[in-house]
Amino acid sequence: MPHFLIKKEEINPPYIELIDSENLFHIIKVLRKKEGEKIKFIDENQIIYDCKIEETSKNALKALIINKEKSTRILPYDLILVQSILSNDGQNLAIANATQTGVKEIYPVISDNTSIKIKDPKEKTEKWQKIAQENFKQCERADIPKVQPIQPLTTILSNFKKENILIFAEKYENSTLKTALNDIDKTSKIAVVIGPEGGFSENEFEYFKKNNYKLITLGNMIYKAPNAITAAISNVISRLEEC
């Protein structure tokens, strides 16, 4: 069941009284929720409210709070995705996959083999943020990931500790994931870096090697970029839980 982010002024125990028109439209017009049906909300403090709808109208919704508890659907560290921008459908899927796997921030970047041209970067970023918000509702995670402005790949990498940068590449592997995570600092942002469909360029690999970045492969299989994002993040999360 999707949940909906509510403002503190909408919480009036023992009721949730919606004043957010976007949520109202989604709940009443899209999901067609009716009186007596169950619904979930989450507030800015990541408290989940299990509710039963008591009243609905075109401009309002009133739901009785049945139970509330702190959400556990959040990673205990800040996992960041740095990914080369893909074509429209691929990029939309990349944002959705990243949101569903729990990343804190998404950095869309321009790399040498990025094939798509962005005419209005701000408009694109706003669109991707909306996709992240929709997936936040659907997968019931506790926080909404932030989609950052588009920047060049090498500019973004300078924002993170070198030991916390994990570059997933199709060649020139210099570390296993297990080894790469040995010196990870969980108190700082951990960057998972995924290239474009055509892979990183030779110039980029030279830059990675010159700066002693960790290059990791996902094995012998070749993944499409949105699937590589899911595989990489899932593997990192699984390994970090063992650390």
Buried (B, 14 or more C-beta within 10 A) or exposed (E): EBBBBBEEEBBEEEBBBBEBEEBBEBBBEEBEBEEEBEBBBBBEEBBBBBBEBEEBEEEEBBBBBEEBEEBEBEBEBBBBBBBBBBEEEBBBBBBBBBBBBBBBBBBBBBBBBBEBEBEEBEEBBEBBBEBBBBBBBBBBBBBBBEBBEBBEBBEBBEBBEEBBBBBBBBEBBBBEBEEBBEEBEBEEBBBBBBBBBBBBBEEBBEBBEEEEBBBBBBEEEEBEBBBBBBBBBEBBBEBBEEE
